[in-house]
Every structure is written in structure tokens, then in C-alpha cells.
Amino acid sequence: MEINRLKYYLAPLAGLSISLPILSLIIYFLFEGSFDFNFLKSSVLLEYTNNTALLVFGTFALVIVLGTITSYLSARFEYFGHKFFAVTFVLPLAFPAYILGYTYVGFFEYRGILSDIVSDASVRLDILNMYGAIFIFAIAMFPYVYILARVSFASISSTVCELVSLQQISPIKAFFKVYLPLSYPAIFAGSILAVMETLSDYGTVLYFGIETFSVGIFKSWFGYGDLAQAINVAIVLLIFVFGILWTESLIRKKYRFASATHSAKRASKIKLSGKYNFIAFLISFVISTITLFIPIVVLIYWFILDINTLDFEAFSYLYNTLSLNIISSSIIILLSFLVIYMLRFYPSKLGSFTHKLSMLGYSIPGAVVGVGLLILGSFIDKSLGFIVFSGTFFMVVFAYTTRYFASSIGSIENGFSKIDSSIDDASKIFGKSEIKNIIEVYFPLMRPYMISGFLILYIDIAKELPATLILRPFNFDTLAIRIYELASNEMLYKVGFPSLILVFTTAIAVMLLNSGFGKRKK
């Protein structure tokens, strides 16, 4: 009886533990009273706020444009190369934003690749500014909108299309008046994911010289060794993030969308011919060139330049990256399974609350999570009188768990929602132990969803930089950190080899995820 009662507390304890870095930062702020209120009036805070807001709104607008165009073309039309472009539109997800930034700087810089192509050394474009940063984030993040909106556009029912045809509405007017409004929820959800990733970035904004909150946290901690100031910046950033989430919730409440896109019979794709076929191909080719082909070509060009002096130490960084990613992703996906399983069979109000609390991690930038864990680790180590957590592998995995737990939970929740309650009843009737039921019944049923969740986690964690920089053990470098260090030392051509390795591994995960790898055959 006591054991069963204990099971009701497993999900709340897990949710609370995952949220500890964020909670420790808030508790420290409330009880230590170290917040400098003069900081609120400083020009530094104004600069961080203005830059972060402009970056967020610019990226938000551009990812909506790119994501909507690509998803609509891919979901609703058949044209020359449409299957190929359906893949190229999703592959930029394999690139961390900072690598895309490095490649475009190398492409446009003085005596860069573009000037070599046109044989004119004076041809250059300065993108190391706010507009350049917005462009980089947009081409890196638009796949979030593309993936979600493509499903929505593809799910439009044949009834809706027939009504549009009967009303003799022009294709352009039909898009803006009918199809686009039906896909608003998916487009909005994807753009919010893009915004959160933009807020969390450190490598790109630092290289582009944009003073954002993330840069402020690192400058305070690593530049000046001032943890108190780093906490001040982190608290303001936390308020900024909660402001975005609150605005999002208001918008969702105000605009309630009926799901008129789904029906038993989906609308068939429109086969384009003639000039329309060419226009669709041209738009797709231009977007793919900007978002994928140019960065890949630049990395390959740098690799060839560096072919005689390649640093094969990159493979040791790859080993560190893979071991960290695989261990972290496995722990998080199993933890997600445990939490959802316990909430399914041992539900409680406390469990539901802590579950929602643990989901906040994805909305919190990695730098904030890192600072929260620094506080938590320092408190535990001081209490014990010796170092146990600070600067350990465990702290990095803990940061990833807090930051990316929400990335996997959707896939696991979706999987459990597909399992009929009759299976739960049958597993209880057979009288096997709960552990045997989990291993023999639920793990096999959940396998495709756990694989999907694992791949999502792998892609996210492989690209993570801020939390890893703050918390990594001494002399432990991942590919992301090595690439960042090379670019910081203005050795751009040396970035090619490790970047290709990182992008190749994440691209495999993206392709497997896009292909539905692991799904049960019907």
C-alpha cells in the first residue's frame, strides 16, 4: 500500500527536479536580495532589451514568411523537384545558427568566396550587424514553421477546396482568406519555437557583435567574473521570456481556431505545369540555395583549403559530442517515459502542476539554466564542504534535461494517447509485475515515439552551446565548443572540417526524423 502511495509522488518529484535550476535562480533572487535595481535604469539594460527585442521580432517575421511559403508549396503542389525540395527545406535544421553565420561572413567578407567567384576583390557585403543576424536566425529557424505548417496545409480537407472552387475564388485570394487562417495555429507554434531558440543563442550574436541578454550573462560571468551581475541579467531575461509566454497565451485565448483542416478525405495536391511549374521550382531553388546550398558549399570549400593541415583532434571532439548527446538523450527520453507513465496510472494535481513547470525549460535560454545550476551546484558543494557537482559531467546532463525535457515530452504524450485504455486493463488482469508490463507491453508500443523523441533531443543537444560553455568539465570540449573557439580566434577556414562533421551527424538525425524512422508498419 505504501509503495503504491509512493508512486503518486514519482512524477511530481521528477518534474520538480527538472525545474530545480530555474527555481534555484528565482529562490536565490528572492532570498539573497542581491538584485541591483540601479541596473534597471542603466543604458546597458536598455541596449540588451532593444537588441533582443529587435532580433526576436525580426526573426519572428522572417521565419513566418519563409516557413509559410515553403510549407504551402510542399504540402499543396506537385512541381519539378518537389520531393527533393521537401527534404532541402527541412535540412537547415541540422545547422546550428552560429555555423550558418560563420559561413555567410566567409562568403561575403573582403576577398571572400563571393569576390573570388566574380573575380573582383572589392565585392563584399557587411552582414555583421543586426539585419545580418536576423537573416541568419531566419534561415536557421524557419524549418520549425515549415515542419508544423506543412502538416496543417497537407491536412486541409477536400470539402474546403471544393467550396473554394465553387465560389470561384482566385488562388492568391484563397490562400490569404481560407488556407492561411486555417494554418495560423501551426505557423504561430513554429514561430514561437524559433523565437525561443533565438533568445537562447550565444555564438551567433557574439560573433555578429549584437549585445543581447545571453551575451550580457557571459560577459558578466566570464568577462568580469561577476556572478551577481550575471544573475541580474539572467533574472531580467527570465522576465522577458515569461512576458513572451504570457503574450502567447493571451493570443491563443483570443483566437480560438476550429480544426476545419482535418477530414477523412484530404485535398489532393495540385499538379503545376508551364510557367507556374517554373515559378514554384524557382522559388524553391532560391530558398534552398540561400538556406542550404551556400552554407554547404562554403564548408566544403574551407575543408579543401584546410586539407593539408586538418586537425584530426576533431574526432575526439566528435566522441565527446556523441557520448554526451547519446547519454543525455537516453536519460531524458526515459525520464519523459517515466513521468508520462506515472501521470497516466497515478495522476495527481501536484503531478500535473510540476509537469507543466518542467515544460518551462525549453522556453528558458541555456545561459539562464547554466547560471541556475551554478547557484545550485555551489550551494550543495558549500553545504557538503567539498566539490561534488560543480564542473562535472553530471551538471551538463542536468542542464540538458532541464533545457530539453519539453522537446521529447510531446512525442511520448502522443504515443501514450494512441494506446487504448483496454490495453491498460488487460495488462493489469494478467497479473504481471509493473516492471514486466512496462518492458513487455509499453516499451514495444512506445518504441517509434521514443525513437522520434530521441532524434529530436539529439538534434537539439548537438547544437547547444551556452549551457555547455558555462558548465562543461575542465578540458572537455564538444564539436560545438571547438567550432566556436576557432571562429572566435578568426580562423574561419579551420571551422570547415569540424562543422561538416557536426552537420553530417545532425543531418542524419534530421533525415531519419523526417522519414518517420522507427514507425510501426501498418
SEBA-532004 format. One record per residue (C-alpha): residue number from 0; residue in one letter; x negated, y, z. Coordinates in steps of 0.25 Angstrom, whole numbers. Layout:
   resi   resn       x       y       z
    NUM      A       X       Y       Z
...
This chain:
   resi   resn       x       y       z
      0      M       0       0       0
      1      E     -11       9       4
      2      I     -18       6      -9
      3      N      -6      10     -17
      4      R      -5      23     -10
      5      L     -19      26     -13
      6      K     -17      24     -28
      7      Y      -7      36     -28
      8      Y     -19      45     -24
      9      L     -29      40     -34
     10      A     -24      49     -45
     11      P     -24      61     -36
     12      L     -38      59     -31
     13      A     -43      57     -45
     14      G     -36      70     -50
     15      L     -41      77     -38
     16      S     -56      72     -40
     17      I     -56      76     -55
     18      S     -51      90     -51
     19      L     -62      92     -40
     20      P     -72     101     -48
     21      I     -61     111     -51
     22      L     -55     110     -37
     23      S     -68     112     -31
     24      L     -71     124     -39
     25      I     -57     130     -34
     26      I     -59     126     -20
     27      Y     -73     132     -19
     28      F     -68     145     -25
     29      L     -56     145     -15
     30      F     -64     142      -2
     31      E     -78     147      -5
     32      G     -73     161      -9
     33      S     -85     163     -18
     34      F     -78     169     -29
     35      D     -83     183     -33
     36      F     -71     191     -36
     37      N     -80     202     -42
     38      F     -83     192     -53
     39      L     -68     194     -57
     40      K     -72     209     -61
     41      S     -85     206     -67
     42      S     -88     208     -82
     43      V     -94     194     -83
     44      L     -80     188     -80
     45      L     -73     197     -90
     46      E     -83     192    -100
     47      Y     -81     178     -97
     48      T     -66     180     -97
     49      N     -65     187    -110
     50      N     -75     178    -117
     51      T     -68     165    -112
     52      A     -54     171    -116
     53      L     -58     175    -130
     54      L     -65     162    -132
     55      V     -53     154    -127
     56      F     -43     162    -135
     57      G     -51     162    -148
     58      T     -53     147    -147
     59      F     -39     144    -144
     60      A     -34     152    -156
     61      L     -44     145    -166
     62      V     -42     131    -161
     63      I     -27     132    -163
     64      V     -30     137    -178
     65      L     -40     126    -181
     66      G     -33     115    -173
     67      T     -19     118    -179
     68      I     -24     119    -194
     69      T     -32     106    -193
     70      S     -21      98    -185
     71      Y     -10     103    -195
     72      L     -18      99    -207
     73      S     -22      86    -201
     74      A      -8      82    -196
     75      R       1      87    -207
     76      F      -6      86    -220
     77      E     -14      76    -229
     78      Y     -24      82    -238
     79      F     -38      79    -243
     80      G     -47      75    -232
     81      H     -36      76    -221
     82      K     -41      63    -214
     83      F     -55      68    -214
     84      F     -51      81    -208
     85      A     -43      75    -198
     86      V     -56      70    -192
     87      T     -64      82    -194
     88      F     -54      91    -187
     89      V     -56      83    -174
     90      L     -71      80    -175
     91      P     -75      94    -170
     92      L     -70      89    -156
     93      A     -83      81    -156
     94      F     -91      94    -156
     95      P     -94     102    -143
     96      A     -91     117    -145
     97      Y    -105     120    -142
     98      I    -111     111    -153
     99      L    -102     118    -163
    100      G    -107     131    -158
    101      Y    -121     128    -160
    102      T    -119     122    -174
    103      Y    -112     135    -179
    104      V    -122     144    -173
    105      G    -133     136    -180
    106      F    -124     137    -193
    107      F    -122     152    -193
    108      E    -135     157    -186
    109      Y    -146     165    -193
    110      R    -154     155    -202
    111      G    -143     145    -198
    112      I    -137     134    -207
    113      L    -128     143    -214
    114      S    -139     152    -218
    115      D    -146     140    -223
    116      I    -134     135    -231
    117      V    -133     149    -238
    118      S    -148     152    -239
    119      D    -146     165    -232
    120      A    -153     167    -219
    121      S    -145     179    -216
    122      V    -132     172    -216
    123      R    -127     170    -201
    124      L    -115     171    -192
    125      D    -116     174    -178
    126      I    -106     165    -171
    127      L    -112     167    -157
    128      N    -100     175    -152
    129      M     -86     173    -147
    130      Y     -80     171    -160
    131      G     -90     160    -164
    132      A     -87     153    -150
    133      I     -72     154    -153
    134      F     -75     147    -167
    135      I     -84     136    -161
    136      F     -74     133    -150
    137      A     -62     133    -160
    138      I     -69     123    -170
    139      A     -73     114    -158
    140      M     -60     114    -151
    141      F     -49     114    -162
    142      P     -49      99    -162
    143      Y     -41      99    -149
    144      V     -30     107    -156
    145      Y     -31      98    -169
    146      I     -30      85    -162
    147      L     -18      89    -154
    148      A     -11      97    -165
    149      R     -13      86    -175
    150      V      -5      76    -167
    151      S       6      87    -166
    152      F       7      91    -180
    153      A       6      76    -184
    154      S      18      73    -175
    155      I      27      83    -182
    156      S      40      75    -186
    157      S      45      73    -200
    158      T      58      79    -195
    159      V      51      93    -193
    160      C      44      92    -206
    161      E      58      89    -213
    162      L      64     101    -206
    163      V      53     110    -211
    164      S      55     105    -225
    165      L      70     107    -225
    166      Q      68     121    -220
    167      Q      58     123    -232
    168      I      48     130    -222
    169      S      35     133    -229
    170      P      23     124    -223
    171      I      16     136    -217
    172      K      29     141    -210
    173      A      32     127    -206
    174      F      18     126    -199
    175      F      20     138    -191
    176      K      35     137    -188
    177      V      36     122    -186
    178      Y      24     113    -185
    179      L      14     123    -177
    180      P      24     125    -166
    181      L      27     110    -165
    182      S      12     108    -162
    183      Y      10     120    -153
    184      P       8     111    -140
    185      A      -3     103    -147
    186      I     -10     115    -152
    187      F      -9     122    -139
    188      A     -14     110    -131
    189      G     -26     108    -140
    190      S     -30     123    -140
    191      I     -30     123    -124
    192      L     -39     111    -125
    193      A     -48     119    -134
    194      V     -48     131    -125
    195      M     -51     123    -112
    196      E     -64     117    -120
    197      T     -68     131    -124
    198      L     -67     136    -110
    199      S     -76     125    -105
    200      D     -87     127    -115
    201      Y    -100     132    -111
    202      G    -110     128    -122
    203      T    -104     136    -133
    204      V    -100     148    -126
    205      L    -114     149    -120
    206      Y    -121     147    -134
    207      F    -112     158    -140
    208      G    -114     168    -129
    209      I    -100     168    -124
    210      E     -99     171    -109
    211      T     -87     163    -105
    212      F     -83     157     -91
    213      S     -91     144     -94
    214      V    -104     152     -97
    215      G    -102     160     -85
    216      I    -101     148     -76
    217      F    -114     142     -82
    218      K    -121     156     -81
    219      S    -117     158     -67
    220      W    -122     144     -63
    221      F    -134     140     -72
    222      G    -138     155     -75
    223      Y    -137     161     -61
    224      G    -136     149     -52
    225      D    -123     156     -46
    226      L    -113     145     -43
    227      A    -104     155     -36
    228      Q    -103     163     -49
    229      A    -101     150     -58
    230      I     -89     147     -49
    231      N     -83     161     -50
    232      V     -84     159     -65
    233      A     -78     145     -65
    234      I     -66     150     -56
    235      V     -63     161     -66
    236      L     -64     151     -77
    237      L     -55     141     -70
    238      I     -44     152     -68
    239      F     -46     155     -83
    240      V     -43     141     -86
    241      F     -31     140     -77
    242      G     -26     153     -84
    243      I     -27     146     -97
    244      L     -20     133     -92
    245      W      -9     142     -85
    246      T      -6     149     -99
    247      E      -6     136    -106
    248      S       5     130     -96
    249      L      13     143     -98
    250      I      13     141    -113
    251      R      16     127    -112
    252      K      28     130    -103
    253      K      33     142    -112
    254      Y      32     134    -125
    255      R      38     120    -124
    256      F      37     112    -136
    257      A      46     102    -140
    258      S      39      90    -147
    259      A      46      91    -160
    260      T      34      85    -167
    261      H      36      71    -164
    262      S      45      61    -170
    263      A      45      47    -175
    264      K      42      51    -189
    265      R      31      61    -191
    266      A      30      70    -203
    267      S      21      65    -213
    268      K       8      72    -218
    269      I      10      82    -230
    270      K       1      78    -241
    271      L      -6      90    -247
    272      S     -10      92    -261
    273      G     -16     103    -270
    274      K     -20     116    -264
    275      Y     -14     112    -251
    276      N     -23     100    -250
    277      F     -35     108    -253
    278      I     -31     119    -243
    279      A     -29     108    -232
    280      F     -43     102    -236
    281      L     -50     115    -236
    282      I     -45     120    -222
    283      S     -48     106    -216
    284      F     -62     107    -223
    285      V     -65     121    -218
    286      I     -61     118    -203
    287      S     -69     105    -203
    288      T     -81     111    -209
    289      I     -81     122    -198
    290      T     -77     113    -186
    291      L     -85     101    -190
    292      F     -94     100    -203
    293      I    -102     113    -200
    294      P    -106     108    -186
    295      I    -109      94    -190
    296      V    -118      99    -202
    297      V    -125     109    -192
    298      L    -128      98    -182
    299      I    -133      89    -193
    300      Y    -142     100    -199
    301      W    -148     102    -185
    302      F    -150      88    -184
    303      I    -158      87    -197
    304      L    -166      99    -193
    305      D    -170      92    -180
    306      I    -172      78    -186
    307      N    -187      78    -183
    308      T    -186      83    -169
    309      L    -174      76    -164
    310      D    -172      75    -149
    311      F    -168      61    -147
    312      E    -166      64    -132
    313      A    -152      68    -137
    314      F    -149      53    -136
    315      S    -152      53    -121
    316      Y    -142      65    -120
    317      L    -132      57    -128
    318      Y    -134      45    -118
    319      N    -131      55    -106
    320      T    -119      61    -114
    321      L    -113      47    -117
    322      S    -115      41    -103
    323      L    -109      54     -97
    324      N     -98      54    -107
    325      I     -94      39    -106
    326      I     -95      38     -91
    327      S     -87      51     -89
    328      S     -77      48     -99
    329      S     -75      34     -94
    330      I     -73      39     -79
    331      I     -63      50     -84
    332      I     -55      40     -92
    333      L     -54      30     -81
    334      L     -51      41     -71
    335      S     -40      46     -81
    336      F     -34      32     -82
    337      L     -34      30     -66
    338      V     -27      44     -64
    339      I     -16      41     -74
    340      Y     -14      27     -70
    341      M     -13      31     -55
    342      L      -3      42     -59
    343      R       5      32     -67
    344      F       6      22     -56
    345      Y       4      30     -43
    346      P      10      44     -47
    347      S      10      55     -37
    348      K      12      70     -37
    349      L      -2      72     -31
    350      G      -8      64     -43
    351      S      -1      72     -53
    352      F      -6      85     -47
    353      T     -20      80     -47
    354      H     -19      74     -61
    355      K     -15      88     -66
    356      L     -27      94     -58
    357      S     -37      85     -64
    358      M     -32      88     -78
    359      L     -37     103     -76
    360      G     -51      98     -78
    361      Y     -50      99     -93
    362      S     -46     114     -92
    363      I     -58     117     -83
    364      P     -71     121     -90
    365      G     -82     111     -88
    366      A     -90     122     -81
    367      V     -80     124     -71
    368      V     -79     109     -68
    369      G     -94     110     -67
    370      V     -94     121     -57
    371      G     -83     114     -49
    372      L     -91     101     -48
    373      L    -104     109     -44
    374      I     -96     114     -32
    375      L     -90     101     -29
    376      G    -104      93     -30
    377      S    -111     104     -22
    378      F    -101     103     -11
    379      I    -101      88     -10
    380      D    -117      87     -11
    381      K    -118      98       0
    382      S    -108      90       9
    383      L    -116      77       8
    384      G    -129      84       9
    385      F    -135      78      -3
    386      I    -133      79     -19
    387      V    -123      68     -23
    388      F    -115      75     -35
    389      S    -122      88     -40
    390      G    -129      86     -53
    391      T    -125      71     -54
    392      F    -119      63     -66
    393      F    -106      62     -57
    394      M    -104      77     -57
    395      V    -104      77     -73
    396      V     -94      66     -74
    397      F     -85      72     -63
    398      A     -85      85     -71
    399      Y     -81      78     -84
    400      T     -70      71     -76
    401      T     -64      84     -71
    402      R     -66      91     -85
    403      Y     -61      80     -94
    404      F     -51      71     -86
    405      A     -40      78     -93
    406      S     -46      74    -107
    407      S     -43      60    -104
    408      I     -30      60     -96
    409      G     -21      63    -108
    410      S     -25      51    -115
    411      I     -24      42    -102
    412      E     -10      48     -99
    413      N      -6      46    -114
    414      G     -10      31    -112
    415      F      -2      29    -100
    416      S      10      35    -105
    417      K      10      25    -116
    418      I      10      13    -106
    419      D      25       9    -103
    420      S      29       8     -89
    421      S      33      -7     -91
    422      I      18     -10     -92
    423      D      16      -4     -78
    424      D      27     -13     -73
    425      A      22     -25     -80
    426      S       8     -23     -74
    427      K      14     -22     -60
    428      I      23     -34     -62
    429      F      11     -43     -66
    430      G       5     -40     -52
    431      K     -10     -38     -57
    432      S     -18     -29     -49
    433      E     -18     -14     -53
    434      I     -33     -14     -58
    435      K     -30     -26     -67
    436      N     -17     -19     -72
    437      I     -26      -7     -76
    438      I     -37     -15     -82
    439      E     -28     -25     -90
    440      V     -16     -17     -93
    441      Y     -18      -2     -93
    442      F     -33      -1     -98
    443      P     -29      -8    -111
    444      L     -17       0    -113
    445      M     -24      13    -110
    446      R     -37      10    -118
    447      P     -34      18    -130
    448      Y     -30      30    -121
    449      M     -43      28    -112
    450      I     -52      28    -125
    451      S     -45      41    -130
    452      G     -47      47    -117
    453      F     -62      43    -116
    454      L     -65      48    -130
    455      I     -59      62    -127
    456      L     -67      62    -114
    457      Y     -80      58    -121
    458      I     -78      70    -132
    459      D     -75      80    -121
    460      I     -86      76    -111
    461      A     -97      74    -122
    462      K     -95      89    -126
    463      E     -95      94    -111
    464      L    -106     104    -107
    465      P    -103     114     -96
    466      A    -100     103     -85
    467      T    -111      94     -89
    468      L    -121     106     -89
    469      I    -117     110     -75
    470      L    -116      96     -68
    471      R    -126      87     -76
    472      P    -137      80     -68
    473      F    -151      85     -69
    474      N    -157      82     -83
    475      F    -145      75     -88
    476      D    -141      81    -102
    477      T    -130      77    -111
    478      L    -130      80    -126
    479      A    -121      92    -124
    480      I    -131      98    -114
    481      R    -143      95    -123
    482      I    -136     102    -135
    483      Y    -132     114    -126
    484      E    -147     115    -121
    485      L    -152     114    -135
    486      A    -143     125    -140
    487      S    -146     134    -128
    488      N    -160     133    -132
    489      E    -157     138    -146
    490      M    -161     124    -152
    491      L    -149     123    -161
    492      Y    -155     113    -171
    493      K    -158     103    -160
    494      V    -144     103    -156
    495      G    -140      95    -169
    496      F    -145      81    -164
    497      P    -138      81    -150
    498      S    -126      88    -155
    499      L    -124      77    -166
    500      I    -125      66    -156
    501      L    -115      73    -147
    502      V    -105      76    -158
    503      F    -107      62    -164
    504      T    -103      55    -151
    505      T     -91      64    -148
    506      A     -87      63    -163
    507      I     -86      48    -161
    508      A     -77      50    -149
    509      V     -68      61    -157
    510      M     -67      51    -169
    511      L     -63      39    -160
    512      L     -53      48    -153
    513      N     -47      54    -166
    514      S     -46      40    -172
    515      G     -38      35    -160
    516      F     -49      25    -156
    517      G     -44      15    -145
    518      K     -29      16    -148
    519      R     -22       3    -148
    520      K     -17      -2    -161
    521      K      -2      -3    -162
